[in-house]
Structures are given as C-alpha cells and as structure tokens.
C-alpha cells in the first residue's frame, strides 16, 4: 500500500498535553475546504484547511481543562473516537458534526452535536449524555469500547473494538435520531466479525467509513492488550473492506 503524507496536525496553541499538535487523532471528516479532526485526549476539535500547511484552528467541545500528566489525562479524557458528518434536514447545504466517546469508562460516555456555519466554524453546540445508550450497548458485548461509526439513513452503526481476551469486533446498531434526541433507543448486534491475527494478536476495528457504493472501509490494528483501557504493543495494522451486509471483501495489511 502506498501512503502519501498530506500534512502535520500542528495547531495554533498548545493542548492539554503541552504539545501544539494532535498526538492522538481518532476521527476525521472532510467538508468543503476543511478537514475536521478530533483527538481522543482533548476537549477540542481542530479544523485544518484542506490545502496548504496552515496550522489548525482549535474549537472547544467540552468545558474545563484536562491534566498535563498523561496518566491523569487518560483517566479524565472524553475519549472521542468517532466523528461523523450529518446533513441538516431543513437545509441541504449545511452540515452537522457528531462526535462520540468510546464508552469504555463512565467519563467516556458523552458526545457533542454541532452545526457548521458558513465560515466552517462550529455553532449551536449540544452536549449529549450517552449513559443510557451506552448501558444498553454494554449489555450486548463482553466489553464496551466503541471506535468507529457510520450513519446509514436513520441507522447508526457502531463498531465495538475487541482485544486479546475478547477478540471479536461487534457491529452494533441503534436509531441515529434517538441518539441525537436523547430518547430511549433499541439496540442490537448487526454482525460479529472475526478478523485474522498478526503475530498472534487479533486485528480489531479502530475506525470506519461508509463508501458511496454502500461498502464500509474499516481500519484495524493488532494491539497486545487484554482489556479496553490498558495500552499494548502494536503487532500490525490493516484496512478491511466490508460489503453492505458486513461480509469481508478484502484485507490489506499495512
């Protein structure tokens, strides 16, 4: 696979880590002339121009500041792992951004819905309490750790990452409208994926993207950890192409 460097994720001011760049970018959406990127250990979203090397503009999602210490920040971070672009029903030109936490701890069961104004900036932010939804999802899988999401009409597909103790990736589904409105929603398992291993470590999902033809492109990584919180050594990674029924079409290791 040929990879091309597009730009560094340098931002206009230091973040909670003390670095002036996103070190844990976990979600990317491209809208018009901008790249929108969330980091899993920040309270901000960064907006980058699609062309050029101009530093990213920071836009706050949550109030307050995260600790500088890495272990303390890990315990308190919202762990935003998913970022989606959604149309605004009353205006086909404008878009909304939805970002969701992984749900792997109580602190990570939050989200934000925001509109994008004509200048490309966030406006009308709505904080989402996802405790009820994530509790329902948690009952369906061995360990909750959501890493990717795609919207198919009013269906929100959520990709739950496995680990060495529970290697399966689960694709969960719930109505998107219920997530946005904060109402009770039915949840179910759409598919259980058993992906290959790299050096004895199973591949599991880290993000997902819906393609124009209905197929889904999934990024995966083989991380040597047996739970959803502790980090582990990386044995490899791969892109996985799924068809519209979540069958595996192709796997390409990176």
SEGUVEX-202276 format. One record per residue (C-alpha): x negated, y negated, z; residue number from 1. Coordinates in Angstrom, 3 decimals. Last residue first. Layout:
N
@X:X Y:Y Z:Z resi:NUM;
...
This chain:
254
@X:0.055 Y:2.109 Z:6.321 resi:254;
@X:2.073 Y:5.261 Z:5.806 resi:253;
@X:4.755 Y:5.331 Z:3.127 resi:252;
@X:7.930 Y:7.260 Z:3.841 resi:251;
@X:10.618 Y:7.758 Z:1.207 resi:250;
@X:14.326 Y:8.457 Z:0.772 resi:249;
@X:15.287 Y:9.262 Z:4.372 resi:248;
@X:19.070 Y:9.570 Z:4.766 resi:247;
@X:20.748 Y:6.699 Z:6.536 resi:246;
@X:24.043 Y:6.966 Z:4.566 resi:245;
@X:23.176 Y:3.788 Z:2.604 resi:244;
@X:19.751 Y:5.231 Z:1.766 resi:243;
@X:16.779 Y:4.894 Z:4.074 resi:242;
@X:13.283 Y:3.707 Z:3.163 resi:241;
@X:10.598 Y:4.182 Z:5.820 resi:240;
@X:7.531 Y:1.960 Z:6.139 resi:239;
@X:4.730 Y:3.473 Z:8.188 resi:238;
@X:2.497 Y:2.989 Z:11.220 resi:237;
@X:-0.424 Y:4.675 Z:12.949 resi:236;
@X:-1.860 Y:6.030 Z:16.208 resi:235;
@X:-1.222 Y:2.914 Z:18.277 resi:234;
@X:-2.355 Y:3.094 Z:21.903 resi:233;
@X:0.342 Y:2.547 Z:24.488 resi:232;
@X:2.432 Y:-0.193 Z:26.082 resi:231;
@X:4.663 Y:0.547 Z:29.066 resi:230;
@X:8.291 Y:-0.580 Z:28.974 resi:229;
@X:10.294 Y:1.776 Z:26.733 resi:228;
@X:8.806 Y:5.014 Z:28.063 resi:227;
@X:6.479 Y:7.885 Z:27.091 resi:226;
@X:3.792 Y:5.842 Z:25.367 resi:225;
@X:1.433 Y:6.701 Z:22.516 resi:224;
@X:2.782 Y:4.351 Z:19.860 resi:223;
@X:3.479 Y:5.657 Z:16.342 resi:222;
@X:4.963 Y:2.685 Z:14.499 resi:221;
@X:7.929 Y:2.176 Z:12.196 resi:220;
@X:9.185 Y:-0.464 Z:9.777 resi:219;
@X:12.597 Y:0.270 Z:8.309 resi:218;
@X:13.893 Y:-0.619 Z:4.848 resi:217;
@X:17.635 Y:-0.096 Z:4.515 resi:216;
@X:19.427 Y:0.746 Z:1.263 resi:215;
@X:22.604 Y:-1.146 Z:0.387 resi:214;
@X:21.445 Y:-2.249 Z:-3.078 resi:213;
@X:20.512 Y:-5.755 Z:-1.901 resi:212;
@X:18.263 Y:-4.476 Z:0.887 resi:211;
@X:19.092 Y:-4.469 Z:4.612 resi:210;
@X:16.001 Y:-4.923 Z:6.784 resi:209;
@X:14.979 Y:-3.008 Z:9.919 resi:208;
@X:12.402 Y:-3.420 Z:12.678 resi:207;
@X:10.154 Y:-1.450 Z:15.080 resi:206;
@X:11.514 Y:2.070 Z:14.489 resi:205;
@X:9.778 Y:5.213 Z:15.709 resi:204;
@X:6.956 Y:7.393 Z:14.406 resi:203;
@X:6.129 Y:10.326 Z:16.647 resi:202;
@X:2.597 Y:10.696 Z:18.108 resi:201;
@X:0.761 Y:13.964 Z:17.381 resi:200;
@X:-1.852 Y:12.365 Z:15.158 resi:199;
@X:0.946 Y:10.618 Z:13.235 resi:198;
@X:4.378 Y:12.167 Z:13.731 resi:197;
@X:7.284 Y:12.503 Z:11.318 resi:196;
@X:10.720 Y:10.920 Z:11.833 resi:195;
@X:13.792 Y:12.473 Z:13.444 resi:194;
@X:16.619 Y:10.031 Z:12.882 resi:193;
@X:19.897 Y:10.198 Z:14.816 resi:192;
@X:22.731 Y:8.513 Z:12.937 resi:191;
@X:25.849 Y:6.379 Z:13.386 resi:190;
@X:25.938 Y:6.617 Z:17.172 resi:189;
@X:28.936 Y:4.783 Z:18.585 resi:188;
@X:30.008 Y:1.559 Z:20.258 resi:187;
@X:33.487 Y:0.090 Z:20.727 resi:186;
@X:33.487 Y:-3.535 Z:21.758 resi:185;
@X:34.587 Y:-5.596 Z:24.729 resi:184;
@X:34.540 Y:-9.291 Z:23.875 resi:183;
@X:31.518 Y:-11.604 Z:23.882 resi:182;
@X:32.707 Y:-13.432 Z:20.775 resi:181;
@X:29.433 Y:-12.944 Z:18.865 resi:180;
@X:29.011 Y:-9.313 Z:19.889 resi:179;
@X:32.695 Y:-8.614 Z:19.264 resi:178;
@X:32.455 Y:-10.090 Z:15.759 resi:177;
@X:29.493 Y:-7.864 Z:14.937 resi:176;
@X:31.533 Y:-4.713 Z:15.596 resi:175;
@X:29.310 Y:-1.933 Z:17.020 resi:174;
@X:26.963 Y:0.652 Z:15.525 resi:173;
@X:23.983 Y:2.594 Z:16.829 resi:172;
@X:21.135 Y:4.041 Z:14.762 resi:171;
@X:19.091 Y:6.288 Z:17.037 resi:170;
@X:15.352 Y:6.910 Z:16.592 resi:169;
@X:14.375 Y:10.263 Z:18.072 resi:168;
@X:11.117 Y:10.711 Z:20.017 resi:167;
@X:12.413 Y:10.860 Z:23.601 resi:166;
@X:9.344 Y:11.559 Z:25.782 resi:165;
@X:6.893 Y:10.343 Z:23.131 resi:164;
@X:8.947 Y:7.217 Z:22.440 resi:163;
@X:12.193 Y:6.260 Z:20.707 resi:162;
@X:13.323 Y:2.948 Z:19.292 resi:161;
@X:17.001 Y:2.114 Z:19.034 resi:160;
@X:18.073 Y:0.629 Z:15.709 resi:159;
@X:21.247 Y:-1.469 Z:15.924 resi:158;
@X:23.739 Y:-1.593 Z:13.065 resi:157;
@X:26.242 Y:-4.434 Z:13.353 resi:156;
@X:29.425 Y:-3.725 Z:11.420 resi:155;
@X:31.531 Y:-6.752 Z:10.453 resi:154;
@X:30.162 Y:-6.786 Z:6.892 resi:153;
@X:26.986 Y:-4.724 Z:7.042 resi:152;
@X:24.727 Y:-6.534 Z:9.506 resi:151;
@X:21.205 Y:-5.273 Z:10.185 resi:150;
@X:19.355 Y:-4.760 Z:13.461 resi:149;
@X:15.923 Y:-3.707 Z:14.690 resi:148;
@X:14.055 Y:-3.041 Z:17.934 resi:147;
@X:16.611 Y:-1.920 Z:20.523 resi:146;
@X:15.065 Y:-0.124 Z:23.513 resi:145;
@X:17.652 Y:1.801 Z:25.544 resi:144;
@X:16.520 Y:5.156 Z:26.941 resi:143;
@X:18.165 Y:8.577 Z:26.536 resi:142;
@X:20.844 Y:7.155 Z:24.215 resi:141;
@X:24.633 Y:6.790 Z:24.262 resi:140;
@X:25.204 Y:5.424 Z:27.783 resi:139;
@X:22.728 Y:2.630 Z:27.114 resi:138;
@X:24.923 Y:1.345 Z:24.294 resi:137;
@X:27.815 Y:0.725 Z:26.691 resi:136;
@X:25.508 Y:-0.990 Z:29.185 resi:135;
@X:24.057 Y:-3.022 Z:26.312 resi:134;
@X:27.463 Y:-4.342 Z:25.343 resi:133;
@X:28.401 Y:-5.287 Z:28.882 resi:132;
@X:25.077 Y:-6.987 Z:29.655 resi:131;
@X:24.991 Y:-8.939 Z:26.381 resi:130;
@X:25.294 Y:-12.476 Z:27.757 resi:129;
@X:25.007 Y:-14.665 Z:24.659 resi:128;
@X:23.668 Y:-18.225 Z:24.694 resi:127;
@X:25.272 Y:-20.414 Z:22.015 resi:126;
@X:23.118 Y:-23.013 Z:20.287 resi:125;
@X:25.012 Y:-25.669 Z:18.333 resi:124;
@X:22.001 Y:-26.723 Z:16.262 resi:123;
@X:18.833 Y:-25.150 Z:14.897 resi:122;
@X:16.847 Y:-27.065 Z:12.306 resi:121;
@X:16.770 Y:-26.444 Z:8.533 resi:120;
@X:17.320 Y:-30.095 Z:7.663 resi:119;
@X:20.900 Y:-29.392 Z:6.543 resi:118;
@X:21.706 Y:-27.777 Z:9.909 resi:117;
@X:21.130 Y:-24.167 Z:10.903 resi:116;
@X:23.701 Y:-22.771 Z:13.315 resi:115;
@X:22.714 Y:-20.902 Z:16.451 resi:114;
@X:23.534 Y:-17.598 Z:18.175 resi:113;
@X:21.261 Y:-16.574 Z:21.042 resi:112;
@X:20.811 Y:-13.263 Z:22.816 resi:111;
@X:20.509 Y:-11.682 Z:26.228 resi:110;
@X:19.974 Y:-8.200 Z:27.623 resi:109;
@X:16.201 Y:-8.438 Z:28.072 resi:108;
@X:16.245 Y:-9.597 Z:31.702 resi:107;
@X:18.193 Y:-6.450 Z:32.676 resi:106;
@X:15.435 Y:-4.291 Z:31.167 resi:105;
@X:15.115 Y:-2.308 Z:27.882 resi:104;
@X:17.902 Y:-4.358 Z:26.287 resi:103;
@X:15.753 Y:-5.237 Z:23.261 resi:102;
@X:16.880 Y:-8.852 Z:23.138 resi:101;
@X:18.980 Y:-10.301 Z:20.331 resi:100;
@X:18.615 Y:-13.137 Z:17.821 resi:99;
@X:21.442 Y:-14.388 Z:15.631 resi:98;
@X:20.790 Y:-17.158 Z:13.131 resi:97;
@X:23.628 Y:-18.969 Z:11.383 resi:96;
@X:23.884 Y:-20.070 Z:7.778 resi:95;
@X:25.295 Y:-22.900 Z:5.734 resi:94;
@X:26.311 Y:-22.818 Z:2.093 resi:93;
@X:29.346 Y:-20.544 Z:2.366 resi:92;
@X:31.089 Y:-22.889 Z:4.792 resi:91;
@X:34.089 Y:-21.679 Z:6.774 resi:90;
@X:32.768 Y:-18.142 Z:7.176 resi:89;
@X:29.311 Y:-19.211 Z:8.295 resi:88;
@X:26.927 Y:-16.656 Z:6.838 resi:87;
@X:24.631 Y:-14.638 Z:9.102 resi:86;
@X:20.827 Y:-14.456 Z:9.120 resi:85;
@X:19.471 Y:-11.893 Z:11.558 resi:84;
@X:16.649 Y:-11.801 Z:14.119 resi:83;
@X:15.946 Y:-8.802 Z:16.336 resi:82;
@X:13.232 Y:-8.098 Z:18.919 resi:81;
@X:13.706 Y:-10.901 Z:21.437 resi:80;
@X:12.008 Y:-9.592 Z:24.567 resi:79;
@X:13.714 Y:-12.085 Z:26.925 resi:78;
@X:10.430 Y:-12.350 Z:28.883 resi:77;
@X:10.384 Y:-12.010 Z:32.675 resi:76;
@X:8.430 Y:-8.786 Z:33.302 resi:75;
@X:6.120 Y:-9.267 Z:30.305 resi:74;
@X:5.423 Y:-12.846 Z:31.425 resi:73;
@X:4.316 Y:-11.598 Z:34.851 resi:72;
@X:1.967 Y:-9.085 Z:33.246 resi:71;
@X:0.569 Y:-11.641 Z:30.774 resi:70;
@X:-0.048 Y:-14.426 Z:33.305 resi:69;
@X:0.987 Y:-17.759 Z:31.760 resi:68;
@X:4.470 Y:-17.450 Z:33.257 resi:67;
@X:7.580 Y:-18.233 Z:31.169 resi:66;
@X:9.104 Y:-21.692 Z:31.196 resi:65;
@X:12.710 Y:-22.761 Z:31.621 resi:64;
@X:15.650 Y:-22.992 Z:29.256 resi:63;
@X:16.215 Y:-20.495 Z:26.435 resi:62;
@X:16.217 Y:-20.954 Z:22.646 resi:61;
@X:13.790 Y:-23.843 Z:22.162 resi:60;
@X:12.692 Y:-24.813 Z:18.651 resi:59;
@X:8.991 Y:-24.850 Z:17.786 resi:58;
@X:7.809 Y:-26.171 Z:14.420 resi:57;
@X:5.242 Y:-24.007 Z:12.672 resi:56;
@X:1.946 Y:-25.449 Z:11.490 resi:55;
@X:1.646 Y:-26.456 Z:7.839 resi:54;
@X:-0.179 Y:-23.856 Z:5.731 resi:53;
@X:1.668 Y:-24.173 Z:2.441 resi:52;
@X:4.833 Y:-22.573 Z:1.145 resi:51;
@X:7.809 Y:-21.122 Z:3.014 resi:50;
@X:7.560 Y:-23.849 Z:5.633 resi:49;
@X:7.466 Y:-22.375 Z:9.143 resi:48;
@X:10.167 Y:-22.481 Z:11.825 resi:47;
@X:9.304 Y:-21.078 Z:15.251 resi:46;
@X:11.839 Y:-19.762 Z:17.758 resi:45;
@X:11.233 Y:-20.469 Z:21.419 resi:44;
@X:11.569 Y:-18.857 Z:24.850 resi:43;
@X:8.580 Y:-16.601 Z:24.141 resi:42;
@X:7.426 Y:-13.019 Z:24.763 resi:41;
@X:9.185 Y:-11.184 Z:21.911 resi:40;
@X:8.249 Y:-13.777 Z:19.324 resi:39;
@X:10.856 Y:-15.092 Z:16.925 resi:38;
@X:10.183 Y:-16.219 Z:13.354 resi:37;
@X:12.150 Y:-18.394 Z:10.923 resi:36;
@X:10.533 Y:-18.817 Z:7.484 resi:35;
@X:11.742 Y:-21.875 Z:5.608 resi:34;
@X:12.461 Y:-23.130 Z:2.103 resi:33;
@X:15.881 Y:-21.552 Z:1.613 resi:32;
@X:16.347 Y:-19.057 Z:4.430 resi:31;
@X:13.728 Y:-16.392 Z:5.207 resi:30;
@X:14.264 Y:-14.366 Z:8.388 resi:29;
@X:11.544 Y:-12.784 Z:10.525 resi:28;
@X:11.659 Y:-10.909 Z:13.838 resi:27;
@X:9.038 Y:-9.499 Z:16.206 resi:26;
@X:6.149 Y:-11.972 Z:16.224 resi:25;
@X:3.977 Y:-11.079 Z:19.202 resi:24;
@X:0.971 Y:-13.400 Z:19.028 resi:23;
@X:2.789 Y:-16.498 Z:17.799 resi:22;
@X:0.191 Y:-19.271 Z:17.639 resi:21;
@X:-0.941 Y:-22.205 Z:19.755 resi:20;
@X:-2.179 Y:-19.957 Z:22.556 resi:19;
@X:-1.584 Y:-20.664 Z:26.255 resi:18;
@X:0.533 Y:-17.524 Z:26.541 resi:17;
@X:3.582 Y:-19.655 Z:27.340 resi:16;
@X:3.166 Y:-21.495 Z:24.035 resi:15;
@X:0.589 Y:-24.082 Z:22.963 resi:14;
@X:1.842 Y:-26.768 Z:20.553 resi:13;
@X:2.467 Y:-27.222 Z:16.805 resi:12;
@X:2.435 Y:-23.559 Z:15.842 resi:11;
@X:-0.014 Y:-21.240 Z:14.071 resi:10;
@X:1.559 Y:-18.128 Z:12.524 resi:9;
@X:-1.255 Y:-17.586 Z:10.013 resi:8;
@X:-0.287 Y:-17.475 Z:6.345 resi:7;
@X:0.608 Y:-15.244 Z:3.400 resi:6;
@X:-1.975 Y:-12.435 Z:3.608 resi:5;
@X:-1.169 Y:-9.821 Z:0.988 resi:4;
@X:-0.854 Y:-6.105 Z:1.672 resi:3;
@X:-1.367 Y:-3.419 Z:-0.980 resi:2;
@X:0.000 Y:0.000 Z:0.000 resi:1;
